[in-house]
Amino acid sequence: MCYKVVERYSVCKCIYFKHSIDPCSAYGQRGHAVQEKTVLVGYVCPRHSARGCSASPDAGRWPDSGYESSKSHR
């Protein structure tokens, strides 16, 4: 299976970087799909990091990532 790695900011999901496809032996054959894998990087992109951005919840405060927090739902 072929993979394409896409790095995205963890909160706003904007693209940080798209890597080239890592091809397998079936690459280019009819019916063969490329599976996209997402890697979360950073927190927010420069466009969404401004305070008061309409995309931000709680007027500029970003929600917790959920990795180690009392607010995370387990």
HUJOTA-V277975 format. One record per residue. N is the residue number from 1. RES is the residue in one small letter. OMEGA is omega as a letter, one per 30 degrees, with the letter a starting at -180 (none if undefined). NEAR is the number of other C-alpha atoms within 12 Angstrom. Layout:
n:res:omega:near
N:RES:OMEGA:NEAR
N:RES:OMEGA:NEAR
//
This chain:
n:res:omega:near
1:m:l:19
2:c:l:20
3:y:l:21
4:k:a:21
5:v:l:22
6:v:l:24
7:e:a:24
8:r:l:24
9:y:a:24
10:s:a:25
11:v:a:26
12:c:l:27
13:k:l:22
14:c:a:25
15:i:l:24
16:y:a:24
17:f:l:19
18:k:l:19
19:h:l:18
20:s:a:15
21:i:l:19
22:d:a:19
23:p:l:19
24:c:a:16
25:s:a:10
26:a:a:15
27:y:l:17
28:g:l:14
29:q:a:13
30:r:l:8
31:g:a:9
32:h:a:15
33:a:l:17
34:v:a:21
35:q:l:17
36:e:l:19
37:k:a:19
38:t:l:21
39:v:l:20
40:l:a:23
41:v:l:20
42:g:a:20
43:y:l:24
44:v:l:28
45:c:l:24
46:p:a:16
47:r:a:19
48:h:a:24
49:s:l:23
50:a:l:16
51:r:l:17
52:g:l:15
53:c:a:19
54:s:a:16
55:a:a:22
56:s:l:20
57:p:l:17
58:d:l:13
59:a:l:15
60:g:l:16
61:r:a:19
62:w:l:23
63:p:l:20
64:d:a:17
65:s:l:20
66:g:a:14
67:y:l:12
68:e:a:10
69:s:l:11
70:s:l:10
71:k:a:11
72:s:a:11
73:h:a:10
74:r:none:8
//
